[in-house]
Amino acid sequence: MEDTAQTRYDAATAAAYDGRAPVTIPGYDVMHRLACSILRQALPGSARLLVIGAGTGKELRTLGESNGEWSFTGVDPSGEMLAVAREALAGNGMAERVQFFQGVVQDLPESPGFDGATALLVMHFMPDDGTKADFLRAIARRLRPGAPLVLVSQYGQRPSRAFDEAIAAWKHYQLSLGMTQEKVEEGMARRLRNNTYVPEARIQALLEEAGFDNVERFFQAFVVGGWSARRAAR
């Protein structure tokens, strides 16, 4: 889920999201394939997975189509996005393996029943005033000990030269894929205005404080990063 606050998606925006995301988000398809590979390595058999920010079902399709023994709970606050996901999954035979939940992860029953979780392009929407920490703790409380989490978020140190150069390179990436200068500038201004960026060290600290260990970065594309972690046994 990317580009604006999740609750602002209307039906038309939700329907257009899958076509727009690979152009606006660097490494969009790759990050999903990498997430699938990490989870397959950690969960070789049947598993029950929590997909946070399920959106239009991109993660659910990527994970479910190649892992027939996995079942899923897809959580998203946008009913319009979930409607697109339901329609997509109805056509690929996955519908019976997916339970949809409109809301946020904190609204789910609190029990460590999930074998793994993903949270792709969600956490950068949250301020670092305890909201990010509460989000990660809520995920941890719903995972069994040792369960993997795959987290992808925009991040970085603001202000810094490295961050500014990465943003400039991201703009060139979008232009190279045919976006207009106006759309690129508009979208980037919205991200910088609405998203909360924290350094990688802060993300690692938040994960560890929430109850995760074995934190490793597996993905990097400008200011978009991906980390894998495990729910600590304690």
SVG drawing of the C-alpha trace seen along z (x, -y; Angstrom):
<svg xmlns="http://www.w3.org/2000/svg" viewBox="-16 -20 41 49">
<polyline fill="none" stroke="black" stroke-width="0.4" points="0.0,0.0 1.6,-3.3 1.1,-6.8 -1.3,-8.3 -3.1,-7.5 -4.8,-4.2 -8.3,-5.4 -8.4,-7.8 -8.7,-5.2 -12.0,-5.4 -13.3,-2.7 -11.7,-4.2 -8.3,-4.7 -8.3,-1.2 -9.1,0.3 -6.2,-1.7 -3.7,-0.9 -2.2,2.3 -1.4,0.6 0.2,-2.4 2.2,-0.9 5.0,0.8 5.7,-2.6 5.7,-4.7 7.3,-2.3 10.9,-1.1 11.2,2.6 7.5,3.2 7.4,6.7 10.8,7.7 10.0,6.9 6.9,9.2 8.9,12.0 11.6,11.6 9.1,11.6 7.6,14.9 11.1,16.5 11.9,15.5 8.6,16.9 9.0,20.1 12.4,20.7 11.0,20.2 7.7,22.0 8.2,25.0 4.9,26.7 1.4,25.5 1.1,22.2 -1.4,19.5 -0.2,16.0 -1.2,12.5 -1.0,10.0 -1.2,6.4 -2.2,3.7 -3.6,6.4 -4.7,3.7 -5.8,5.0 -4.4,8.5 -0.9,8.3 0.8,10.0 -2.0,12.5 -1.7,13.5 2.1,13.7 2.2,15.7 -0.8,17.9 -0.4,18.9 2.9,20.6 2.1,22.0 -1.0,24.1 -0.8,25.2 -0.9,21.6 -4.0,19.9 -4.3,16.1 -5.9,13.3 -5.8,10.1 -6.2,6.9 -6.8,3.5 -8.8,0.4 -10.0,-0.3 -13.1,1.5 -12.7,0.4 -9.2,2.0 -10.5,5.2 -13.3,5.3 -10.7,5.3 -8.8,8.1 -11.8,10.2 -12.6,10.0 -9.1,10.8 -8.9,13.9 -12.3,15.1 -10.8,15.7 -7.7,17.6 -9.1,20.2 -7.7,18.7 -10.9,17.3 -11.5,20.2 -8.0,19.8 -8.3,16.1 -10.2,14.4 -10.6,10.6 -10.8,8.2 -11.5,4.5 -9.7,2.6 -6.2,2.5 -4.0,5.2 -4.9,4.0 -8.5,4.9 -7.8,8.6 -8.2,11.0 -5.0,11.1 -3.7,14.6 -0.4,15.9 -2.0,18.0 -0.2,16.9 2.9,18.6 4.2,15.5 3.2,12.0 3.9,9.4 3.6,5.6 4.6,4.1 4.5,0.3 2.4,-0.4 4.6,-1.6 5.9,-4.8 2.3,-6.2 2.6,-6.1 4.2,-8.8 7.1,-7.8 5.2,-9.0 4.5,-5.5 2.3,-4.6 5.0,-2.7 5.9,-0.9 2.3,0.0 1.9,1.3 4.9,3.7 3.9,4.8 0.4,5.7 1.9,7.8 4.2,9.6 1.4,10.4 -0.4,12.2 2.6,14.4 3.8,17.6 7.4,17.6 9.9,17.9 7.4,16.8 8.9,14.6 7.9,11.1 8.6,9.4 8.5,5.6 8.9,3.1 8.8,-0.6 10.1,-3.9 12.8,-5.2 15.8,-7.4 17.5,-10.2 15.9,-13.6 17.5,-16.0 20.6,-14.5 22.4,-14.6 22.0,-10.9 18.2,-11.1 17.9,-14.1 19.9,-12.3 17.8,-9.1 14.6,-11.1 16.1,-12.8 17.1,-9.4 13.6,-8.1 12.1,-10.9 14.4,-10.0 13.2,-6.4 9.6,-7.4 10.3,-9.7 12.2,-6.9 9.0,-4.9 6.9,-7.5 5.4,-9.5 5.1,-13.3 7.3,-15.7 4.1,-17.2 2.9,-13.8 6.3,-12.9 6.7,-16.1 3.1,-16.0 3.5,-12.4 6.9,-13.0 5.7,-16.2 2.8,-14.2 5.0,-11.4 7.4,-13.8 4.5,-15.7 2.5,-12.7 5.0,-10.0 7.2,-9.7 10.8,-8.7 13.1,-7.2 16.7,-5.9 17.4,-2.2 18.8,-2.0 15.5,-3.3 13.5,-0.6 15.8,2.1 15.3,0.7 11.6,0.6 11.5,4.2 13.6,5.4 11.6,3.4 8.4,4.9 9.7,8.4 11.5,9.4 15.1,10.6 17.3,11.8 16.6,8.5 18.2,8.4 17.7,6.0 17.1,7.9 15.9,5.1 16.9,1.6 15.5,-0.7 16.2,-4.4 14.3,-5.2 12.3,-1.9 13.8,0.8 12.9,4.3 13.7,6.2 13.1,9.7 12.8,10.6 11.6,13.4 9.2,13.2 11.4,13.7 11.0,16.9 10.7,15.0"/>
</svg>
